[in-house]
Amino acid sequence: MPAAPRKAGTGFSLLNYLRGVRAELKRITWPTPRATIMTTVAVLVMVSITCLFFLVVDQAIGLGIRFLFGIGG
């Protein structure tokens, strides 16, 4: 069975793709520099709190295991 003929204009066009990308980029609501800074600070604070939490939990578990098995100094 022969392949169906292609309709004109249905092929991939890099130029049309890039035009579509450009049109979509214009619709994006970009955050203000202040909002970006505030979000970055919030992320850094949360990462720091999470790191401290896991440090404390790791040390507590390590201390518990050393106490339980009598290893270490």
SVG drawing of the C-alpha trace seen along z (x, -y; Angstrom):
<svg xmlns="http://www.w3.org/2000/svg" viewBox="-3 -44 41 48">
<polyline fill="none" stroke="black" stroke-width="0.4" points="0.0,0.0 1.6,-3.3 2.1,-6.1 -0.5,-8.8 0.5,-12.0 1.5,-14.8 -0.5,-17.9 1.3,-21.1 2.4,-23.0 2.3,-20.1 6.0,-19.5 8.3,-20.7 9.6,-24.2 12.3,-25.5 11.3,-29.1 7.7,-28.5 8.9,-26.7 11.1,-29.6 8.2,-32.0 6.0,-30.0 8.7,-29.9 9.0,-33.6 5.3,-34.1 5.1,-31.9 8.0,-33.7 6.1,-37.0 3.2,-35.5 5.3,-34.6 4.9,-36.7 8.5,-37.1 9.2,-37.7 10.5,-41.1 14.2,-41.2 12.9,-41.7 10.7,-38.6 13.6,-36.6 15.8,-37.7 13.2,-37.0 12.5,-33.5 16.3,-32.8 16.7,-33.9 13.7,-31.7 15.2,-28.7 18.6,-29.3 17.1,-29.6 15.1,-26.4 18.1,-24.5 20.2,-25.7 17.5,-24.6 17.2,-21.3 21.0,-20.8 21.1,-21.6 18.2,-19.2 19.9,-16.3 23.2,-17.1 21.5,-16.9 19.6,-13.7 22.8,-12.1 24.8,-13.0 22.0,-11.7 21.8,-8.4 25.6,-8.0 25.7,-8.7 22.9,-6.2 24.7,-3.5 28.0,-4.1 26.3,-3.9 24.3,-0.8 27.2,1.1 30.0,-0.4 32.1,-1.4 34.3,-4.5 35.9,-6.6"/>
</svg>
